[in-house]
Amino acid sequence: MEYNYPKFTPEMKKTHTILIPNMAITQFRLLEYALRYDGYKCEILGNCGSAVAQLGLKYVHNDTCYPALLVIGQFLDALNSGKYDLEHTALLITQTGGGCRASNYIHLLRKALVKAGYPNIPVASLNFSGLEKDSGFQMTLPLARRAIASVFYGDMLCALRNQVAPYENEKGAADKMVDLWVERLGRVLLAGKGFTSREMKHTFPLIARDFKSIPVTRVPKVKVGVVGEIYVKYSPLGNNDLQKFLESQNCEVNFPGLMGFVQYCIFNMGEDHVLYGGKLAMKMGTDQLLNWLDSVERSMLKAEADAGFYAPGPFKELVEKPEGIISLGAKMGEGWLLTAEMIELVQGGYGNIVCAQPFGCLPNHIVGKGMVNKIRAMYPSANITPIDYDPSATRVNQENRIKLMLAVAKERLNTPAEAKPLTAEEIAGGAPGLSHV
């Protein structure tokens, strides 16, 4: 039976509170201000824990992508909480528009809402690919510019915070600085400012200067990079608070920025023209947009480097990293970007890598776990461990696997030795074993 799901209408902009699932926390906190300036009332959800996953399992088949299960569980848990006026509440979910199952989350969510007894809750889609054309929630150019600024600012705050927090003399100083700048940037965005390239380029050095002023004591620590499926990589709910766990193990953690994924999605639209043909205007448009983003990104990275912090290469250099390893046509899920980020991390001194992926996420198993041996062959010092996340995976087993990776990292930190290249048999998984009766 066909069901007419309620749509988010333009009138609801004034009357409804929009709930947003948590992912990249700092970036989404700033995105909330961008949405508020555009007239939307919204709230980033913070409800986490095993109860959320169990609730998701109740309404979503367990063969479905783990992030979908968590996002839907988090929404339903919030609606069940009694905190919200259900007559004036809507949900916002992102859609990639690609071949990933994430493009179908919105339909799974609507079905779950009906089954859970919330058939009148409207769902809005945040996407750049023209999905849900009849939705009252539209990604306008002014909103897109503020959203992009929110991601740039959030990426920078996270990168600097993660390089300061493990060494700070006063516990919590880096987190306080993040809160200070989120509040400051939020006021600027609400005033309709701070989102042009000139304003961002002016602000980046000020942020870097403030983080540089935090007193630190630099001591050798294990440096860990985190890559993986976009939701599980960033969401504390999706990765069982991976960042907090790594920091409890005395590590410095590096999460590649969310803007890399945004640029990856834009780049792929132009790459389709190169691979398959189509309208040249699409390729020219994406190139122009990427050039503008590259200009802003290089200013951000320069501000980080000038203040003495580690700054990765810009996206245009990241595109060149996977050459000879994986095709730029591999763009399902995180595609070639995941492989490129692992190479960037190894080259940048973050050779201990956690590759976080939902169990059964075929694209990420290919471009993540499937590339590990090749990267190890090229960079023998690479210490990579893929970790699967799903409802049946226990947190203890995940953390124990990470501890094994960290044990190798700590041994190398204390007694550094030059890693030897892998043999062909080691790359293939080891020489065949013989058994005798």
C-alpha positions as CSV (number, residue, x, y, z in Angstrom):
1,M,0.0,0.0,0.0
2,E,1.4,3.4,-1.0
3,Y,1.6,5.8,1.9
4,N,1.7,9.6,1.5
5,Y,4.5,10.7,3.9
6,P,4.2,14.3,5.2
7,K,6.6,16.7,3.5
8,F,8.5,19.5,5.2
9,T,6.8,22.6,3.8
10,P,8.1,26.2,3.6
11,E,5.5,27.2,6.3
12,M,7.1,24.8,8.8
13,K,10.3,26.9,8.7
14,K,8.6,29.2,11.2
15,T,6.7,26.7,13.3
16,H,8.8,23.5,13.6
17,T,12.0,22.6,15.5
18,I,14.3,20.5,13.3
19,L,16.2,17.7,15.0
20,I,19.6,16.9,13.4
21,P,21.6,13.7,14.2
22,N,25.1,14.3,15.6
23,M,28.1,13.6,13.4
24,A,31.1,15.9,13.2
25,I,30.1,17.7,16.4
26,T,32.0,21.1,16.0
27,Q,31.1,21.4,12.3
28,F,27.5,20.7,13.0
29,R,27.3,23.1,16.0
30,L,28.4,25.9,13.6
31,L,26.0,24.6,10.9
32,E,23.2,25.0,13.4
33,Y,23.9,28.8,13.5
34,A,23.9,28.9,9.7
35,L,20.5,27.3,9.7
36,R,19.2,29.6,12.4
37,Y,20.3,32.7,10.3
38,D,18.2,31.3,7.4
39,G,15.2,31.1,9.7
40,Y,15.2,27.5,10.8
41,K,14.9,26.4,14.4
42,C,17.1,23.4,15.0
43,E,18.8,21.2,17.6
44,I,21.7,18.9,17.3
45,L,20.9,15.6,19.1
46,G,23.2,14.3,21.8
47,N,21.4,11.2,22.9
48,C,23.8,8.2,22.6
49,G,24.3,4.8,24.1
50,S,23.4,1.2,23.4
51,A,19.7,1.9,23.9
52,V,19.7,4.0,20.7
53,A,21.2,1.1,18.7
54,Q,18.7,-1.3,20.1
55,L,15.8,1.0,19.3
56,G,17.1,1.3,15.7
57,L,17.3,-2.5,15.5
58,K,13.6,-2.6,16.4
59,Y,12.6,-0.6,13.4
60,V,15.4,-1.2,10.9
61,H,16.5,-4.6,9.5
62,N,19.9,-5.5,10.8
63,D,21.2,-6.1,7.3
64,T,20.8,-2.4,6.7
65,C,23.7,-0.1,6.9
66,Y,24.7,0.5,10.6
67,P,24.8,4.3,10.3
68,A,21.1,4.2,9.1
69,L,20.2,2.1,12.0
70,L,21.9,4.5,14.5
71,V,20.5,7.7,13.0
72,I,16.9,6.3,12.9
73,G,17.3,5.0,16.5
74,Q,18.6,8.4,17.6
75,F,15.6,10.2,16.1
76,L,13.1,7.7,17.6
77,D,14.7,7.9,21.0
78,A,14.5,11.7,20.9
79,L,10.8,11.6,19.9
80,N,10.1,9.1,22.7
81,S,11.8,11.3,25.2
82,G,8.8,13.7,25.7
83,K,11.1,16.7,25.3
84,Y,9.6,17.9,22.0
85,D,6.2,19.1,20.8
86,L,5.5,16.4,18.3
87,E,3.0,18.7,16.4
88,H,5.8,21.1,15.7
89,T,8.9,18.8,15.3
90,A,10.6,17.8,12.0
91,L,13.7,15.7,11.3
92,L,16.7,16.6,9.0
93,I,18.8,13.9,7.3
94,T,21.6,14.2,4.8
95,Q,21.7,12.3,1.5
96,T,24.7,11.8,-0.6
97,G,22.8,11.1,-3.8
98,G,25.4,8.5,-4.8
99,G,25.3,4.7,-5.1
100,C,25.7,4.3,-1.3
101,R,22.8,3.0,0.8
102,A,22.9,6.4,2.6
103,S,20.8,7.9,-0.2
104,N,17.9,5.7,1.0
105,Y,18.1,6.6,4.6
106,I,15.2,9.1,4.3
107,H,12.8,6.4,3.0
108,L,13.9,4.0,5.8
109,L,13.3,6.7,8.3
110,R,9.8,7.5,7.0
111,K,8.8,3.9,7.2
112,A,10.2,3.6,10.7
113,L,8.3,6.7,11.8
114,V,5.0,5.2,10.6
115,K,5.8,1.8,12.4
116,A,6.8,3.7,15.6
117,G,3.5,5.7,15.7
118,Y,4.8,9.0,14.4
119,P,3.3,9.2,10.9
120,N,2.8,12.9,11.0
121,I,6.5,13.9,11.7
122,P,7.9,15.5,8.5
123,V,11.4,14.6,7.3
124,A,13.6,17.2,5.4
125,S,16.6,16.3,3.2
126,L,19.9,18.1,3.2
127,N,21.6,17.4,-0.1
128,F,23.4,19.0,-3.0
129,S,22.3,16.5,-5.6
130,G,18.7,17.6,-6.3
131,L,17.0,14.8,-4.3
132,E,13.6,15.5,-2.7
133,K,12.9,18.4,-5.1
134,D,9.5,19.0,-3.7
135,S,10.7,19.5,-0.1
136,G,10.2,22.8,1.6
137,F,13.8,22.6,2.9
138,Q,16.0,23.9,0.1
139,M,19.7,24.3,-0.1
140,T,19.9,27.9,-1.3
141,L,23.2,29.5,-2.4
142,P,23.4,31.8,0.7
143,L,22.7,28.8,3.0
144,A,25.3,26.7,1.1
145,R,27.9,29.4,1.5
146,R,27.3,29.6,5.3
147,A,27.3,25.8,5.5
148,I,30.7,25.7,3.7
149,A,32.1,28.3,6.1
150,S,30.8,26.3,9.0
151,V,32.7,23.2,7.8
152,F,35.9,25.2,7.2
153,Y,35.8,26.7,10.6
154,G,34.8,23.4,12.3
155,D,37.6,21.5,10.5
156,M,40.2,24.1,11.7
157,L,39.0,24.1,15.3
158,C,39.0,20.3,15.4
159,A,42.5,20.0,13.9
160,L,44.1,22.6,16.2
161,R,42.2,21.2,19.3
162,N,43.5,17.7,18.6
163,Q,47.1,18.9,18.3
164,V,46.9,20.9,21.5
165,A,44.7,18.9,23.9
166,P,47.2,15.9,24.4
167,Y,49.9,18.3,25.5
168,E,48.1,21.1,27.3
169,N,49.3,22.2,30.8
170,E,45.8,23.0,32.0
171,K,43.4,20.2,31.4
172,G,40.5,21.2,29.2
173,A,42.1,24.4,27.9
174,A,41.8,23.4,24.2
175,D,38.1,22.4,24.6
176,K,37.4,25.8,26.2
177,M,39.0,27.5,23.3
178,V,36.9,25.5,20.9
179,D,33.7,26.5,22.8
180,L,34.9,30.2,22.8
181,W,35.4,30.2,19.1
182,V,32.2,28.3,18.3
183,E,30.2,30.9,20.3
184,R,32.1,33.8,18.7
185,L,31.7,32.4,15.1
186,G,28.1,31.6,15.9
187,R,27.4,35.3,16.7
188,V,29.2,36.3,13.5
189,L,27.1,33.9,11.4
190,L,23.9,35.0,13.1
191,A,24.8,38.6,12.2
192,G,25.0,37.6,8.5
193,K,28.8,37.8,8.3
194,G,31.9,35.6,8.4
195,F,31.1,33.4,5.4
196,T,32.9,35.2,2.5
197,S,36.3,34.0,1.4
198,R,37.8,37.4,2.5
199,E,36.3,37.1,6.0
200,M,37.4,33.5,6.4
201,K,40.9,34.2,5.3
202,H,41.0,37.1,7.9
203,T,39.7,34.8,10.7
204,F,41.9,31.7,10.2
205,P,45.1,33.3,11.5
206,L,43.2,34.6,14.6
207,I,42.0,31.1,15.4
208,A,45.5,29.7,15.0
209,R,47.0,32.4,17.1
210,D,44.7,31.7,20.0
211,F,45.4,28.0,20.0
212,K,49.1,28.7,19.8
213,S,48.8,30.8,22.9
214,I,47.7,27.8,25.0
215,P,50.6,26.6,27.2
216,V,51.7,23.1,26.3
217,T,54.5,20.6,27.2
218,R,55.4,18.7,24.1
219,V,56.4,15.0,24.9
220,P,56.6,12.1,22.5
221,K,53.1,10.5,22.0
222,V,51.7,7.9,19.6
223,K,50.0,9.7,16.7
224,V,46.9,8.0,15.4
225,G,44.9,8.9,12.3
226,V,41.2,7.9,11.8
227,V,39.6,7.3,8.4
228,G,36.6,5.4,7.4
229,E,32.9,5.7,6.4
230,I,31.8,9.3,6.9
231,Y,29.3,8.7,9.7
232,V,31.2,6.1,11.7
233,K,34.4,8.1,11.3
234,Y,33.0,11.3,12.9
235,S,30.1,10.3,15.1
236,P,30.8,9.3,18.7
237,L,27.6,7.3,18.6
238,G,28.8,5.4,15.5
239,N,32.4,4.7,16.7
240,N,31.7,4.1,20.4
241,D,33.5,7.4,21.3
242,L,36.7,6.4,19.5
243,Q,38.4,9.7,19.9
244,K,37.9,9.7,23.7
245,F,39.2,6.1,23.9
246,L,42.3,7.0,21.9
247,E,43.0,10.0,24.0
248,S,42.6,7.9,27.1
249,Q,45.4,5.7,25.7
250,N,47.7,8.8,25.6
251,C,47.5,9.4,21.9
252,E,47.3,12.4,19.6
253,V,44.4,11.9,17.2
254,N,44.1,13.2,13.7
255,F,40.7,13.2,11.9
256,P,41.0,14.4,8.3
257,G,38.6,17.3,7.8
258,L,35.0,17.1,6.6
259,M,35.7,19.6,3.9
260,G,37.7,16.9,2.1
261,F,34.6,14.8,1.7
262,V,32.6,17.8,0.5
263,Q,35.3,18.5,-2.2
264,Y,35.4,14.8,-3.0
265,C,31.6,14.8,-3.8
266,I,32.0,17.9,-6.0
267,F,35.1,16.5,-7.7
268,N,33.2,13.3,-8.6
269,M,30.5,15.3,-10.4
270,G,33.2,16.7,-12.7
271,E,35.0,13.4,-13.0
272,D,31.9,11.8,-14.3
273,H,32.3,14.0,-17.4
274,V,35.9,12.8,-17.8
275,L,35.0,9.2,-17.5
276,Y,31.6,9.0,-19.1
277,G,30.9,12.2,-21.1
278,G,27.9,14.4,-20.6
279,K,27.6,18.2,-20.2
280,L,30.9,20.1,-20.3
281,A,29.2,22.8,-18.3
282,M,29.0,20.5,-15.3
283,K,32.8,19.9,-15.4
284,M,33.5,23.6,-15.8
285,G,31.2,24.5,-12.9
286,T,32.7,22.0,-10.5
287,D,36.3,23.1,-11.5
288,Q,35.4,26.7,-10.7
289,L,33.9,25.8,-7.4
290,L,36.8,23.6,-6.5
291,N,39.2,26.4,-7.3
292,W,37.3,28.7,-5.0
293,L,37.3,26.1,-2.2
294,D,41.1,25.5,-2.8
295,S,41.8,29.2,-2.4
296,V,40.1,29.2,1.0
297,E,41.5,25.9,2.1
298,R,45.1,26.9,1.3
299,S,44.7,30.0,3.5
300,M,43.4,27.9,6.3
301,L,46.3,25.4,6.0
302,K,48.8,28.2,5.8
303,A,47.4,29.8,9.0
304,E,47.8,26.4,10.7
305,A,51.4,25.9,9.4
306,D,52.5,29.5,10.2
307,A,51.4,29.0,13.8
308,G,53.6,25.9,14.1
309,F,50.9,23.2,13.7
310,Y,50.8,20.3,11.3
311,A,48.8,21.0,8.2
312,P,48.0,18.4,5.6
313,G,48.1,19.0,1.9
314,P,45.1,20.7,0.2
315,F,42.5,18.6,-1.7
316,K,44.1,19.2,-5.1
317,E,47.2,17.4,-3.8
318,L,45.1,14.7,-2.1
319,V,43.7,13.8,-5.5
320,E,47.1,12.8,-6.7
321,K,47.9,10.5,-3.8
322,P,46.1,7.3,-5.0
323,E,47.7,7.4,-8.5
324,G,48.8,3.8,-9.3
325,I,46.9,2.4,-6.4
326,I,43.2,3.0,-7.0
327,S,41.2,4.7,-9.8
328,L,39.5,8.0,-9.3
329,G,36.5,6.2,-10.8
330,A,36.2,4.3,-7.5
331,K,33.7,6.7,-5.9
332,M,31.1,4.6,-4.2
333,G,31.0,5.4,-0.5
334,E,34.2,7.2,0.5
335,G,35.8,5.8,-2.6
336,W,39.4,6.8,-3.5
337,L,39.3,9.5,-0.9
338,L,39.6,7.0,1.9
339,T,42.7,5.5,0.4
340,A,44.2,9.0,-0.3
341,E,43.6,10.0,3.3
342,M,45.5,7.0,4.6
343,I,48.4,7.8,2.4
344,E,48.3,11.5,3.5
345,L,48.3,10.4,7.2
346,V,51.2,8.1,6.8
347,Q,53.2,10.7,4.9
348,G,52.3,13.3,7.6
349,G,53.6,11.2,10.5
350,Y,50.3,9.7,11.5
351,G,51.2,6.2,10.3
352,N,49.1,4.4,13.0
353,I,45.6,4.4,11.5
354,V,42.2,3.2,12.6
355,C,40.0,2.5,9.6
356,A,36.4,2.6,11.0
357,Q,33.8,1.0,8.8
358,P,30.3,-0.4,9.2
359,F,30.2,-4.2,8.9
360,G,29.0,-5.1,5.4
361,C,29.7,-1.7,3.9
362,L,31.1,-3.2,0.6
363,P,32.5,0.1,-0.8
364,N,34.5,0.9,2.3
365,H,35.8,-2.7,2.7
366,I,37.2,-2.4,-0.8
367,V,38.7,1.1,-0.6
368,G,39.6,0.8,3.1
369,K,40.5,-2.7,4.2
370,G,41.2,-3.8,0.6
371,M,44.0,-1.1,0.2
372,V,45.8,-1.8,3.4
373,N,48.3,-4.3,2.1
374,K,49.1,-2.1,-0.9
375,I,49.7,0.9,1.4
376,R,51.9,-1.2,3.7
377,A,53.9,-2.4,0.7
378,M,54.6,1.2,-0.3
379,Y,55.0,2.5,3.3
380,P,56.4,-0.3,5.5
381,S,56.0,1.8,8.6
382,A,52.2,2.0,8.1
383,N,50.4,0.4,11.1
384,I,46.8,0.1,10.0
385,T,43.9,-1.7,11.7
386,P,40.4,-1.9,10.2
387,I,37.6,-2.0,12.8
388,D,34.1,-3.1,12.0
389,Y,31.2,-1.4,13.7
390,D,27.7,-3.0,13.9
391,P,25.1,-3.9,16.5
392,S,26.7,-7.3,17.2
393,A,30.3,-6.0,17.5
394,T,31.3,-5.6,21.2
395,R,33.1,-2.5,22.3
396,V,35.6,-4.6,24.2
397,N,36.7,-6.5,21.1
398,Q,37.0,-3.3,19.1
399,E,39.1,-1.6,21.7
400,N,41.3,-4.7,22.2
401,R,42.1,-4.7,18.5
402,I,43.0,-1.0,18.7
403,K,45.2,-1.7,21.7
404,L,47.1,-4.3,19.7
405,M,47.8,-1.7,17.0
406,L,48.8,0.8,19.7
407,A,51.1,-1.7,21.3
408,V,53.1,-1.9,18.1
409,A,53.0,1.9,17.8
410,K,54.3,2.4,21.4
411,E,57.1,-0.1,20.8
412,R,58.2,1.8,17.7
413,L,57.9,5.1,19.6
414,N,60.3,3.9,22.4
415,T,62.7,1.9,20.2
416,P,62.3,3.3,16.7
417,A,63.6,0.9,14.0
418,E,63.5,1.1,10.3
419,A,60.6,-0.9,9.0
420,K,61.4,-3.5,6.4
421,P,59.5,-3.7,3.1
422,L,57.0,-6.6,3.0
423,T,57.7,-9.6,0.9
424,A,55.3,-10.7,-1.8
425,E,54.1,-13.6,0.4
426,E,53.4,-11.2,3.3
427,I,51.4,-8.9,1.0
428,A,49.3,-11.9,-0.1
429,G,48.7,-12.8,3.5
430,G,51.7,-15.1,4.3
431,A,53.1,-18.2,2.8
432,P,50.8,-21.2,2.6
433,G,51.2,-23.5,5.6
434,L,51.7,-27.3,5.4
435,S,50.2,-29.7,7.9
436,H,51.5,-33.2,8.5
437,V,49.8,-36.1,10.1
